[in-house]
Amino acid sequence: MLNLWFNYILLILGSIPLVTAGCIVFIKQRNIKLIRKVALNSSLFTLFLASLLWVQFDSFFFKFQFITKIILIPALNINLYLGLDGISLLFLYLTCFLFPLCILFNWNNVKSMYKDYIILLLLMESFLILTFTSLDLLMFYVFFETVLIPIFLIIGIWGPRRRRIRASLLLFFIHYLVLF
């Protein structure tokens, strides 16, 4: 039973912040303490799971590990194919380590629309986890581009006062300028 659960650990790890963001949608805006606790516990749980992956990772095995393959659209050969190598494990752990810190450091700094901020932060965490573990090029591109939406909104709404709109638009235009 544990082995079956461990085969889908990357999918579980990527979906925990996504499910938590969906649960926070139903919490009232004025209940900030509950929103903070739920978001922090979710991020700490993803850090715990990432630590389990770090401990279980075999650095002498030179292939992808913890592989999960889910066929989404068989006719178009679109699959959700997740796995870890040494570099993606480092980026995954860094992501899971930094997001509880982001939630803690903005515990009292975000004054308006805290619920929306936390939802965007959790969405960004989920898409980053799925980006770093994706082995399929199409899904990597989809998750990588999807990460930009919460970043764009966070910079545009909660960025520095005078130039936040300009900064978010510059991020958007420079990203697509470099892409092409």
Backbone as ProteinMPNN parsed JSONL, in Angstrom:
{"seq_chain_A": "MLNLWFNYILLILGSIPLVTAGCIVFIKQRNIKLIRKVALNSSLFTLFLASLLWVQFDSFFFKFQFITKIILIPALNINLYLGLDGISLLFLYLTCFLFPLCILFNWNNVKSMYKDYIILLLLMESFLILTFTSLDLLMFYVFFETVLIPIFLIIGIWGPRRRRIRASLLLFFIHYLVLF", "coords_chain_A": {"N_chain_A": [[0.831, -1.199, 0.0], [1.931, 1.24, 0.795], [3.883, 1.514, -1.152], [2.355, 1.887, -3.477], [1.206, 4.368, -2.927], [3.527, 5.867, -2.856], [4.285, 5.831, -5.489], [2.772, 7.788, -6.671], [3.588, 10.13, -5.516], [4.698, 12.531, -6.465], [2.633, 13.659, -7.943], [0.775, 13.956, -5.91], [2.179, 15.732, -4.308], [2.253, 17.986, -5.975], [-0.434, 18.557, -6.119], [-1.364, 19.202, -3.584], [-0.966, 22.019, -2.721], [-2.686, 23.119, -4.622], [-5.219, 22.009, -4.059], [-5.486, 23.019, -1.49], [-5.609, 25.771, -2.037], [-8.046, 25.769, -3.355], [-9.7, 25.081, -1.209], [-9.358, 27.288, 0.464], [-10.701, 29.204, -0.912], [-13.326, 28.957, -0.071], [-13.308, 29.921, 2.494], [-14.145, 32.613, 4.586], [-13.302, 36.042, 3.908], [-12.714, 37.664, 6.111], [-11.738, 35.97, 8.03], [-8.874, 35.759, 8.638], [-6.908, 34.577, 10.244], [-7.449, 31.811, 10.166], [-7.068, 31.356, 7.437], [-4.333, 31.919, 7.203], [-3.247, 29.877, 8.85], [-4.11, 27.511, 7.565], [-2.88, 27.765, 5.04], [-0.145, 27.907, 5.756], [0.204, 25.416, 7.063], [-0.311, 23.692, 4.934], [1.809, 24.325, 3.179], [3.956, 23.617, 4.81], [3.471, 20.888, 5.002], [3.909, 20.095, 2.351], [6.618, 20.669, 2.278], [7.498, 18.742, 4.101], [6.871, 16.377, 2.665], [8.553, 16.774, 0.459], [10.97, 16.605, 1.771], [10.901, 13.916, 2.471], [11.13, 12.839, -0.102], [13.697, 13.736, -0.691], [15.224, 12.278, 1.133], [14.678, 9.656, 0.32], [15.704, 9.601, -2.222], [17.887, 8.167, -4.557], [21.068, 8.778, -5.164], [22.945, 7.47, -6.677], [21.715, 6.226, -8.703], [21.215, 6.675, -11.98], [18.978, 7.476, -13.464], [15.646, 8.776, -14.055], [13.625, 9.143, -11.162], [10.9, 8.162, -8.993], [8.743, 8.061, -10.81], [5.787, 9.033, -12.43], [3.149, 8.374, -14.536], [0.477, 9.547, -16.295], [-2.041, 9.136, -18.548], [-3.476, 11.564, -20.455], [-4.751, 12.57, -22.902], [-5.065, 10.226, -25.121], [-5.201, 10.062, -27.952], [-3.864, 12.278, -28.931], [-1.444, 11.906, -27.794], [-0.859, 13.132, -25.341], [0.376, 13.395, -22.238], [0.608, 13.291, -18.659], [3.523, 13.316, -17.309], [5.624, 12.688, -14.832], [8.633, 13.054, -12.937], [11.78, 12.72, -11.187], [15.098, 13.991, -11.215], [18.48, 14.645, -10.185], [18.884, 17.478, -10.37], [16.286, 18.517, -10.677], [15.223, 17.648, -8.284], [16.59, 19.255, -6.461], [15.601, 21.825, -7.19], [12.901, 21.396, -6.677], [12.907, 20.92, -3.902], [13.9, 23.365, -3.027], [11.821, 25.063, -3.82], [9.702, 24.06, -2.229], [10.772, 24.655, 0.236], [10.99, 27.443, 0.259], [8.383, 28.528, 0.05], [6.829, 28.197, 2.529], [8.324, 30.039, 3.978], [7.796, 32.391, 2.549], [5.086, 32.702, 3.124], [5.236, 33.033, 5.902], [6.839, 35.378, 6.125], [5.202, 37.281, 5.002], [3.174, 37.462, 6.784], [2.04, 39.552, 8.304], [2.398, 41.641, 6.574], [0.932, 41.963, 4.191], [-1.772, 43.882, 3.61], [-4.235, 44.246, 2.332], [-6.731, 42.276, 0.721], [-5.861, 39.645, 1.53], [-6.578, 36.964, 1.398], [-6.807, 36.476, -1.37], [-4.177, 36.892, -2.113], [-2.847, 34.764, -0.804], [-4.061, 32.59, -2.062], [-3.128, 32.922, -4.704], [-0.403, 32.623, -4.208], [-0.271, 29.94, -3.354], [-1.196, 28.663, -5.671], [0.897, 29.326, -7.375], [2.957, 27.912, -6.119], [2.094, 25.265, -6.508], [2.104, 25.053, -9.357], [4.808, 25.528, -9.849], [5.994, 23.285, -8.631], [4.938, 21.261, -10.252], [6.067, 22.065, -12.655], [8.839, 21.703, -12.229], [8.973, 18.976, -11.932], [8.03, 17.867, -14.223], [8.276, 15.744, -17.024], [7.467, 15.635, -19.593], [7.58, 17.534, -22.501], [5.563, 19.257, -23.51], [3.788, 19.492, -21.321], [5.572, 20.579, -19.481], [6.003, 23.097, -20.658], [3.381, 24.136, -20.53], [2.915, 24.213, -17.724], [5.028, 25.89, -16.965], [4.416, 28.302, -18.248], [2.005, 28.8, -17.008], [2.74, 29.411, -14.43], [3.462, 32.041, -14.623], [1.14, 33.574, -14.536], [0.078, 33.82, -11.773], [2.358, 35.164, -10.765], [2.413, 37.526, -12.284], [-0.01, 38.705, -11.427], [0.449, 38.968, -8.654], [2.625, 40.751, -8.581], [1.44, 42.913, -9.919], [-0.716, 43.637, -8.259], [0.094, 43.641, -5.506], [2.597, 44.753, -5.576], [5.399, 47.152, -5.545], [4.276, 50.423, -4.725], [4.234, 52.751, -6.56], [5.051, 51.816, -9.087], [3.978, 49.335, -9.778], [2.18, 48.312, -11.735], [3.545, 48.894, -14.067], [5.835, 47.356, -13.637], [4.793, 44.721, -13.642], [3.802, 44.567, -16.25], [6.186, 44.907, -17.689], [7.522, 42.565, -16.932], [5.864, 40.701, -18.176], [6.065, 41.455, -20.943], [8.865, 41.311, -21.421], [9.324, 38.635, -20.894], [7.956, 37.374, -23.02], [9.259, 38.549, -25.129], [11.818, 37.512, -24.908], [11.166, 34.87, -25.257], [10.459, 34.686, -27.946]], "CA_chain_A": [[0.0, 0.0, 0.0], [2.822, 2.395, 0.85], [4.559, 1.609, -2.432], [1.398, 2.464, -4.425], [1.123, 5.782, -2.584], [4.801, 6.5, -3.18], [4.367, 5.978, -6.939], [2.068, 9.017, -7.059], [3.944, 11.184, -4.564], [4.907, 13.805, -7.156], [1.313, 14.194, -8.256], [0.208, 14.378, -4.626], [2.928, 16.919, -3.894], [1.826, 19.109, -6.795], [-1.857, 18.87, -5.963], [-1.677, 19.669, -2.229], [-1.24, 23.459, -2.693], [-3.835, 23.4, -5.49], [-6.421, 21.671, -3.283], [-5.557, 23.982, -0.388], [-6.112, 27.035, -2.604], [-9.475, 25.57, -3.574], [-10.378, 25.114, 0.095], [-9.295, 28.656, 0.991], [-11.729, 29.979, -1.62], [-14.575, 28.88, 0.68], [-13.154, 30.559, 3.803], [-14.507, 34.039, 4.504], [-12.164, 36.977, 3.84], [-12.406, 38.24, 7.427], [-11.14, 34.942, 8.88], [-7.487, 35.754, 8.181], [-6.115, 33.637, 11.044], [-7.651, 30.475, 9.627], [-6.419, 31.326, 6.118], [-2.887, 31.819, 7.452], [-2.915, 28.561, 9.399], [-4.319, 26.488, 6.54], [-1.844, 27.923, 4.016], [1.153, 27.546, 6.318], [0.237, 23.966, 7.277], [-0.211, 23.057, 3.62], [3.18, 24.487, 2.687], [4.849, 22.808, 5.65], [3.272, 19.491, 4.639], [4.64, 19.862, 1.098], [8.037, 20.62, 2.643], [7.721, 17.427, 4.697], [6.897, 15.385, 1.586], [9.775, 16.995, -0.311], [12.057, 16.056, 2.584], [10.845, 12.463, 2.279], [11.708, 12.566, -1.411], [15.133, 13.982, -0.592], [15.822, 11.156, 1.868], [14.507, 8.436, -0.453], [16.333, 9.729, -3.533], [19.122, 7.41, -4.703], [21.938, 9.605, -6.012], [23.786, 6.613, -7.512], [20.851, 5.722, -9.767], [21.315, 7.763, -12.943], [17.766, 7.63, -14.254], [14.6, 9.484, -13.33], [13.056, 8.391, -10.061], [9.537, 8.52, -8.572], [8.068, 8.356, -12.074], [4.339, 8.909, -12.514], [2.666, 8.644, -15.897], [-0.974, 9.534, -16.422], [-2.412, 9.444, -19.927], [-4.569, 12.525, -20.468], [-5.436, 12.47, -24.201], [-4.26, 9.235, -25.84], [-5.182, 10.283, -29.404], [-2.86, 13.303, -29.214], [-0.249, 11.525, -27.041], [-0.636, 14.118, -24.285], [0.482, 12.675, -20.975], [1.202, 13.935, -17.5], [4.654, 12.433, -17.057], [6.388, 13.351, -13.778], [9.769, 12.315, -12.415], [12.827, 13.533, -10.559], [16.521, 13.694, -11.262], [19.174, 15.395, -9.141], [18.673, 18.928, -10.483], [14.884, 18.835, -10.398], [15.022, 17.442, -6.853], [17.077, 20.456, -5.793], [14.64, 22.907, -7.432], [11.669, 21.04, -5.979], [13.097, 21.147, -2.468], [14.022, 24.812, -2.842], [10.462, 25.611, -3.912], [8.944, 23.671, -1.041], [11.381, 25.315, 1.391], [10.794, 28.889, 0.221], [6.997, 28.984, 0.158], [6.453, 28.49, 3.916], [8.975, 31.294, 4.373], [7.032, 33.484, 1.934], [3.851, 32.873, 3.897], [5.6, 33.583, 7.216], [7.351, 36.736, 6.019], [4.095, 38.167, 4.668], [2.135, 37.18, 7.764], [1.378, 40.813, 8.648], [2.751, 42.685, 5.615], [-0.127, 42.15, 3.198], [-2.878, 44.518, 4.334], [-5.509, 44.141, 1.632], [-6.99, 41.078, -0.079], [-4.913, 38.614, 1.956], [-7.054, 35.669, 0.915], [-6.434, 36.372, -2.781], [-2.72, 36.775, -2.151], [-2.474, 33.406, -0.409], [-4.511, 31.676, -3.13], [-2.172, 33.052, -5.807], [0.87, 32.054, -3.768], [-0.403, 28.481, -3.371], [-1.252, 28.259, -7.075], [2.249, 29.424, -7.902], [3.719, 26.786, -5.57], [1.67, 24.045, -7.185], [2.578, 25.044, -10.734], [6.268, 25.375, -9.828], [6.289, 21.88, -8.338], [4.646, 20.49, -11.458], [7.048, 22.454, -13.681], [10.141, 21.109, -11.955], [8.916, 17.518, -11.991], [7.469, 17.431, -15.503], [9.2, 15.12, -17.969], [6.898, 15.822, -20.917], [7.898, 18.896, -22.929], [4.338, 20.048, -23.616], [3.316, 19.79, -19.969], [6.54, 21.51, -18.903], [5.695, 24.416, -21.217], [2.092, 24.577, -19.987], [3.084, 24.566, -16.313], [5.942, 27.03, -16.872], [3.675, 29.505, -18.625], [0.947, 29.015, -16.034], [3.365, 30.027, -13.261], [3.557, 33.486, -14.839], [-0.126, 34.255, -14.233], [0.092, 34.323, -10.394], [3.444, 36.133, -10.588], [1.939, 38.765, -12.885], [-1.031, 39.288, -10.564], [1.043, 39.366, -7.368], [3.392, 41.982, -8.8], [0.542, 43.984, -10.324], [-1.639, 44.056, -7.189], [0.77, 43.877, -4.233], [3.965, 45.201, -5.814], [5.707, 48.504, -5.054], [3.139, 51.295, -4.998], [4.253, 53.655, -7.709], [5.374, 51.233, -10.382], [3.634, 47.911, -9.817], [1.59, 47.952, -13.027], [4.641, 48.929, -15.041], [6.712, 46.203, -13.384], [4.155, 43.483, -14.095], [3.767, 44.583, -17.716], [7.549, 44.657, -18.161], [7.766, 41.13, -16.77], [5.106, 40.02, -19.216], [6.615, 41.726, -22.272], [10.237, 40.806, -21.512], [9.245, 37.179, -20.984], [7.574, 36.964, -24.367], [10.299, 39.022, -26.034], [12.904, 36.523, -24.837], [10.636, 33.613, -25.78], [10.488, 34.705, -29.407]], "C_chain_A": [[0.869, 1.254, 0.0], [3.525, 2.604, -0.478], [3.643, 2.225, -3.489], [1.256, 3.964, -4.182], [2.384, 6.508, -3.014], [4.989, 6.648, -4.691], [3.725, 7.273, -7.419], [2.453, 10.206, -6.186], [4.175, 12.53, -5.257], [3.589, 14.453, -7.539], [0.62, 14.691, -6.987], [0.872, 15.667, -4.163], [2.504, 18.151, -4.69], [0.379, 19.498, -6.581], [-2.221, 19.381, -4.57], [-1.88, 21.185, -2.186], [-2.453, 23.849, -3.55], [-5.149, 23.126, -4.759], [-6.591, 22.642, -2.124], [-6.069, 25.333, -0.875], [-7.602, 26.933, -2.878], [-10.269, 25.583, -2.279], [-10.41, 26.523, 0.675], [-10.318, 29.55, 0.299], [-13.017, 30.033, -0.8], [-14.481, 29.46, 2.09], [-13.459, 32.048, 3.637], [-13.268, 34.921, 4.61], [-11.76, 37.479, 5.227], [-11.748, 37.244, 8.38], [-9.666, 34.727, 8.473], [-6.647, 34.748, 8.962], [-6.238, 32.208, 10.521], [-6.979, 30.324, 8.259], [-4.915, 31.167, 6.279], [-2.489, 30.427, 7.91], [-3.049, 27.464, 8.348], [-3.212, 26.561, 5.492], [-0.472, 27.504, 4.535], [1.257, 26.043, 6.549], [0.352, 23.212, 5.959], [1.211, 23.151, 3.079], [4.182, 23.697, 3.516], [4.694, 21.318, 5.343], [3.954, 19.17, 3.305], [6.14, 19.846, 1.347], [8.388, 19.279, 3.275], [7.794, 16.339, 3.631], [8.137, 15.536, 0.708], [10.99, 16.483, 0.459], [12.082, 14.536, 2.512], [11.443, 12.064, 0.932], [13.22, 12.716, -1.382], [15.834, 12.798, 0.078], [15.773, 9.876, 1.035], [15.213, 8.459, -1.811], [17.668, 8.995, -3.547], [20.032, 8.15, -5.679], [22.864, 8.773, -6.898], [23.002, 5.978, -8.661], [20.678, 6.839, -10.784], [20.136, 7.856, -13.899], [16.755, 8.413, -13.424], [13.981, 8.572, -12.287], [11.678, 8.94, -9.721], [8.672, 8.867, -9.787], [6.571, 8.065, -11.958], [3.932, 9.24, -13.935], [1.163, 8.475, -15.924], [-1.309, 9.966, -17.84], [-3.627, 10.361, -19.906], [-5.403, 12.42, -21.749], [-4.634, 11.492, -25.057], [-4.165, 9.499, -27.343], [-4.113, 11.305, -29.796], [-1.533, 13.028, -28.517], [0.133, 12.605, -26.025], [-0.732, 13.398, -22.958], [0.99, 13.601, -19.883], [2.283, 12.982, -17.01], [5.582, 13.143, -16.089], [7.514, 12.446, -13.306], [10.797, 13.278, -11.852], [14.199, 13.033, -10.951], [17.169, 14.602, -10.221], [18.909, 16.892, -9.181], [17.23, 19.282, -10.156], [14.549, 18.595, -8.924], [15.473, 18.673, -6.07], [16.101, 21.617, -5.965], [13.318, 22.644, -6.718], [11.795, 21.324, -4.49], [13.222, 22.637, -2.161], [12.655, 25.48, -2.896], [9.668, 25.305, -2.651], [9.51, 24.284, 0.234], [11.043, 26.805, 1.422], [9.348, 29.33, 0.442], [6.48, 29.085, 1.588], [7.101, 29.774, 4.432], [8.251, 32.496, 3.784], [5.745, 33.748, 2.706], [4.161, 33.488, 5.257], [6.052, 35.039, 7.125], [6.263, 37.734, 5.655], [2.909, 37.971, 5.603], [1.344, 38.443, 8.096], [1.641, 41.916, 7.628], [1.665, 42.956, 4.587], [-1.364, 42.653, 3.933], [-4.215, 44.337, 3.648], [-5.548, 42.853, 0.822], [-6.011, 39.946, 0.243], [-5.292, 37.243, 1.429], [-6.645, 35.458, -0.545], [-4.931, 36.195, -2.943], [-2.275, 35.344, -1.839], [-2.894, 32.397, -1.468], [-3.542, 31.727, -4.299], [-0.821, 32.448, -5.446], [0.828, 30.521, -3.801], [-0.509, 27.944, -4.794], [0.138, 28.287, -7.697], [3.116, 28.274, -7.385], [3.368, 25.49, -6.289], [2.207, 23.974, -8.604], [4.101, 24.955, -10.811], [6.674, 23.933, -9.552], [6.052, 21.031, -9.58], [5.595, 20.838, -12.601], [8.365, 21.725, -13.461], [10.136, 19.583, -12.024], [8.422, 16.987, -13.33], [8.559, 16.889, -16.422], [8.707, 15.237, -19.41], [7.072, 17.28, -21.311], [6.66, 19.777, -23.018], [3.819, 20.439, -22.243], [4.274, 20.729, -19.235], [6.243, 22.925, -19.378], [4.397, 24.973, -20.635], [2.245, 25.017, -18.536], [3.989, 25.786, -16.148], [5.221, 28.333, -17.217], [2.579, 29.817, -17.616], [1.485, 29.647, -14.754], [3.381, 31.554, -13.405], [2.278, 34.233, -14.481], [-0.182, 34.706, -12.772], [1.2, 35.346, -10.136], [3.02, 37.5, -11.109], [0.923, 39.457, -11.976], [-0.461, 39.748, -9.222], [1.839, 40.649, -7.518], [2.457, 43.144, -9.104], [-0.367, 44.491, -9.213], [-0.892, 44.439, -5.914], [2.212, 44.349, -4.397], [4.233, 46.577, -5.237], [4.674, 49.5, -5.554], [3.19, 52.032, -6.319], [4.363, 52.947, -9.041], [4.963, 49.774, -10.525], [3.028, 47.483, -11.15], [2.673, 47.91, -14.093], [5.559, 47.715, -14.872], [6.08, 44.902, -13.875], [4.063, 43.432, -15.615], [5.151, 44.344, -18.31], [7.918, 43.185, -18.026], [7.093, 40.35, -17.891], [5.752, 40.216, -20.59], [8.03, 41.19, -22.436], [10.228, 39.289, -21.609], [8.933, 36.753, -22.417], [8.535, 37.491, -25.424], [11.453, 38.036, -26.072], [12.454, 35.194, -25.448], [10.7, 33.559, -27.302], [11.814, 35.202, -29.836]], "O_chain_A": [[0.579, 2.216, -0.711], [3.744, 3.743, -0.892], [4.107, 3.01, -4.317], [1.193, 4.743, -5.133], [2.318, 7.643, -3.487], [5.764, 7.495, -5.134], [4.099, 7.798, -8.468], [1.715, 11.189, -6.124], [3.87, 13.573, -4.677], [3.452, 15.674, -7.464], [-0.042, 15.729, -7.0], [0.203, 16.582, -3.684], [2.408, 19.244, -4.132], [-0.001, 20.641, -6.833], [-3.3, 19.947, -4.397], [-2.899, 21.623, -1.651], [-3.159, 24.805, -3.23], [-6.082, 23.925, -4.834], [-7.711, 23.045, -1.807], [-6.875, 25.971, -0.198], [-8.344, 27.892, -2.662], [-11.406, 26.055, -2.261], [-11.391, 26.907, 1.312], [-10.753, 30.55, 0.871], [-13.725, 31.04, -0.827], [-15.48, 29.486, 2.809], [-13.063, 32.66, 2.645], [-12.31, 34.589, 5.309], [-10.575, 37.694, 5.482], [-11.25, 37.641, 9.434], [-9.283, 33.646, 8.026], [-5.754, 34.124, 8.387], [-5.247, 31.482, 10.444], [-6.392, 29.283, 7.963], [-4.291, 30.373, 5.574], [-1.512, 29.86, 7.42], [-2.193, 26.585, 8.255], [-2.664, 25.531, 5.097], [0.277, 26.822, 3.836], [2.296, 25.45, 6.259], [1.044, 22.197, 5.884], [1.753, 22.166, 2.577], [5.152, 23.166, 2.976], [5.667, 20.566, 5.413], [4.519, 18.088, 3.147], [6.864, 19.091, 0.699], [9.462, 18.735, 3.015], [8.672, 15.478, 3.681], [8.708, 14.541, 0.264], [11.938, 15.98, -0.145], [13.153, 13.931, 2.493], [12.17, 11.075, 0.835], [13.941, 11.916, -1.98], [16.903, 12.37, -0.359], [16.726, 9.096, 1.044], [15.304, 7.426, -2.474], [18.489, 9.18, -2.649], [19.787, 8.146, -6.886], [23.51, 9.325, -7.789], [23.573, 5.272, -9.492], [20.053, 7.854, -10.478], [20.304, 8.283, -15.041], [16.977, 8.68, -12.243], [13.832, 7.37, -12.508], [11.332, 10.053, -10.117], [7.953, 9.866, -9.775], [6.151, 7.018, -11.466], [4.328, 10.273, -14.476], [0.637, 7.405, -15.618], [-0.903, 11.042, -18.279], [-4.685, 9.985, -19.402], [-6.614, 12.208, -21.69], [-3.631, 11.878, -25.657], [-3.14, 9.188, -27.951], [-3.523, 11.206, -30.872], [-0.598, 13.821, -28.63], [1.307, 12.943, -25.876], [-1.779, 12.861, -22.597], [1.706, 14.567, -20.147], [1.991, 11.968, -16.376], [6.26, 14.097, -16.47], [7.371, 11.224, -13.276], [10.693, 14.493, -12.02], [14.447, 11.829, -11.017], [16.467, 15.261, -9.454], [18.727, 17.514, -8.134], [16.978, 20.247, -9.434], [13.679, 19.271, -8.374], [14.807, 19.083, -5.119], [15.8, 22.319, -5.0], [12.689, 23.573, -6.212], [10.893, 21.903, -3.886], [12.706, 23.111, -1.149], [12.369, 26.37, -2.096], [9.036, 26.191, -2.075], [8.786, 24.418, 1.221], [10.832, 27.368, 2.496], [9.119, 30.415, 0.976], [5.723, 30.017, 1.86], [6.505, 30.505, 5.223], [8.108, 33.518, 4.456], [5.367, 34.901, 2.913], [3.433, 34.366, 5.719], [5.679, 35.851, 7.972], [6.387, 38.919, 5.967], [1.772, 38.281, 5.247], [0.115, 38.407, 8.162], [1.149, 43.031, 7.802], [1.506, 44.099, 4.156], [-1.933, 41.951, 4.768], [-5.243, 44.278, 4.322], [-4.528, 42.398, 0.304], [-5.408, 39.361, -0.657], [-4.426, 36.452, 1.055], [-6.188, 34.375, -0.91], [-4.472, 35.442, -3.802], [-1.426, 34.785, -2.534], [-2.159, 31.449, -1.743], [-3.17, 30.684, -4.836], [-0.169, 31.831, -6.289], [1.789, 29.882, -4.229], [0.031, 26.878, -5.093], [0.511, 27.388, -8.45], [3.922, 27.723, -8.135], [4.254, 24.709, -6.636], [2.717, 22.932, -9.015], [4.632, 24.362, -11.75], [7.602, 23.419, -10.176], [6.873, 20.179, -9.921], [5.894, 19.981, -13.432], [8.944, 21.188, -14.405], [11.193, 18.969, -12.16], [8.4, 15.775, -13.543], [9.621, 17.492, -16.576], [9.46, 14.965, -20.345], [6.744, 18.173, -20.53], [6.714, 20.944, -22.631], [3.45, 21.593, -22.024], [3.838, 21.576, -18.455], [6.233, 23.856, -18.573], [4.327, 26.152, -20.288], [1.757, 26.081, -18.158], [3.741, 26.626, -15.283], [5.406, 29.346, -16.543], [2.26, 30.985, -17.395], [0.75, 30.352, -14.062], [3.318, 32.271, -12.406], [2.334, 35.418, -14.152], [-0.465, 35.879, -12.527], [1.003, 36.291, -9.371], [3.244, 38.516, -10.45], [0.995, 40.67, -11.779], [-0.846, 40.8, -8.712], [1.741, 41.542, -6.676], [2.662, 44.248, -8.599], [-0.753, 45.66, -9.222], [-1.209, 45.458, -5.301], [2.971, 44.339, -3.428], [3.396, 47.121, -4.516], [4.244, 49.417, -6.705], [2.257, 51.934, -7.117], [3.821, 53.426, -10.036], [5.554, 49.048, -11.324], [3.333, 46.397, -11.644], [2.711, 46.999, -14.92], [6.003, 47.124, -15.856], [6.766, 44.068, -14.465], [4.23, 42.366, -16.208], [5.28, 43.656, -19.322], [8.558, 42.621, -18.914], [7.69, 39.449, -18.48], [5.962, 39.247, -21.319], [8.363, 40.663, -23.497], [11.041, 38.713, -22.333], [9.589, 35.862, -22.958], [8.614, 36.926, -26.514], [12.003, 37.755, -27.137], [13.244, 34.484, -26.07], [10.966, 32.505, -27.879], [12.076, 35.306, -31.035]]}, "name": "protein", "num_of_chains": 1, "seq": "MLNLWFNYILLILGSIPLVTAGCIVFIKQRNIKLIRKVALNSSLFTLFLASLLWVQFDSFFFKFQFITKIILIPALNINLYLGLDGISLLFLYLTCFLFPLCILFNWNNVKSMYKDYIILLLLMESFLILTFTSLDLLMFYVFFETVLIPIFLIIGIWGPRRRRIRASLLLFFIHYLVLF"}
